[in-house]
C-alpha cells in the first residue's frame, strides 16, 4: 500500500519524483519477470502450479531480504538520493514478483 501511495504523483515537479517513477517501472518489470519465469517453468519444464508459485514467492523473499540489507546499510540524506531510489527499486521489483506469484497460485486473482 505505501509503495503505491508513494508512486501516485509521478508527474508533479516536486521532491521524490524520480524514485516514484522508478517504483512504477520496476513493479511492472517484476510482474513481467514473474510472468516469464512462470511460463518457462510451467510450460517448458512442466512444473506444477504449486511449485511455480513457491519458486516465485521464494524469489520475492530473496528480493525483500536484499532490500532490507540495502536499507539497513545505506544512509538516506534526501528523498531524491540514489540510496532511496535503489532501496525502492529493489522493493518494488520484489512486489512485482509477488504479484506474479499470486496470479499463479490464486484462481481468479484480481491483480
C-alpha positions in Angstrom: 0.0 0.0 0.0 2.7 2.5 0.9 4.8 1.9 -2.1 1.8 2.5 -4.4 0.8 5.7 -2.5 4.4 6.9 -2.8 4.2 6.3 -6.6 0.9 8.1 -7.1 2.2 11.6 -8.2 5.0 10.8 -10.7 4.3 13.8 -12.9 4.4 16.6 -10.3 7.5 18.7 -10.2 8.3 18.0 -6.5 10.8 16.2 -4.4 10.9 12.4 -4.9 9.5 12.2 -8.4 12.3 10.1 -9.8 12.1 7.4 -7.1 8.3 7.2 -7.6 8.7 6.9 -11.3 11.3 4.1 -10.8 9.0 2.3 -8.4 6.2 2.3 -11.0 8.6 1.0 -13.7 10.1 -1.7 -11.5 6.8 -3.1 -10.2 5.9 -3.7 -13.9 9.3 -5.2 -14.6 8.9 -7.5 -11.6 5.5 -8.6 -12.8 6.8 -9.1 -16.3 9.7 -11.2 -14.9 7.3 -13.3 -12.8 5.2 -13.9 -15.9 8.2 -15.0 -18.0 9.5 -17.3 -15.2 6.1 -18.8 -14.7 5.6 -19.5 -18.4 9.1 -21.1 -18.6 8.6 -23.2 -15.5 5.0 -24.3 -16.2 5.2 -24.9 -20.0 8.8 -25.7 -20.8 9.9 -27.5 -17.6 6.5 -28.9 -16.7 6.5 -27.8 -13.0 3.1 -27.8 -11.2 1.3 -24.6 -10.4 2.2 -25.0 -6.7 5.9 -25.5 -7.4 6.0 -22.5 -9.8 4.2 -20.3 -7.2 6.6 -21.3 -4.4 9.6 -20.5 -6.6 8.2 -17.1 -7.3 7.4 -16.4 -3.7 10.9 -17.5 -2.7 12.4 -15.1 -5.3 10.2 -12.4 -3.7 11.5 -13.3 -0.3 15.1 -13.0 -1.5 14.4 -9.7 -3.1 12.9 -8.3 0.1 15.8 -9.7 2.1 18.2 -7.8 -0.2 16.1 -4.7 0.1 16.2 -5.0 3.9 20.0 -5.3 3.9 20.4 -2.4 1.5 18.0 -0.3 3.5 19.8 -1.1 6.8 23.3 -0.3 5.4 22.7 2.9 3.5 22.3 6.4 4.8 19.4 8.3 3.3 20.4 12.0 3.0 17.4 13.1 0.9 14.2 11.8 -0.7 15.8 12.2 -4.1 19.0 10.4 -3.3 20.3 7.4 -5.1 20.0 5.4 -1.9 16.3 5.9 -1.7 15.9 5.1 -5.4 17.9 1.9 -5.0 16.0 0.7 -2.0 12.7 1.5 -3.6 13.6 -0.2 -6.9 14.6 -3.5 -5.1 11.5 -3.5 -3.0 9.1 -2.7 -5.9 10.7 -5.4 -8.1 10.0 -7.9 -5.3 6.4 -6.7 -5.1 6.0 -7.3 -8.8 7.3 -10.8 -8.3 4.8 -11.3 -5.5 2.0 -10.1 -7.8 3.0 -12.7 -10.4 3.2 -15.4 -7.8 -0.3 -14.5 -6.5 -1.6 -14.7 -10.1 -0.1 -18.2 -10.5 -1.5 -19.6 -7.2 -4.8 -17.8 -6.6 -7.6 -18.7 -9.0 -9.4 -15.6 -10.4 -6.8 -13.3 -8.7 -7.9 -9.7 -9.2 -4.3 -8.4 -9.7 
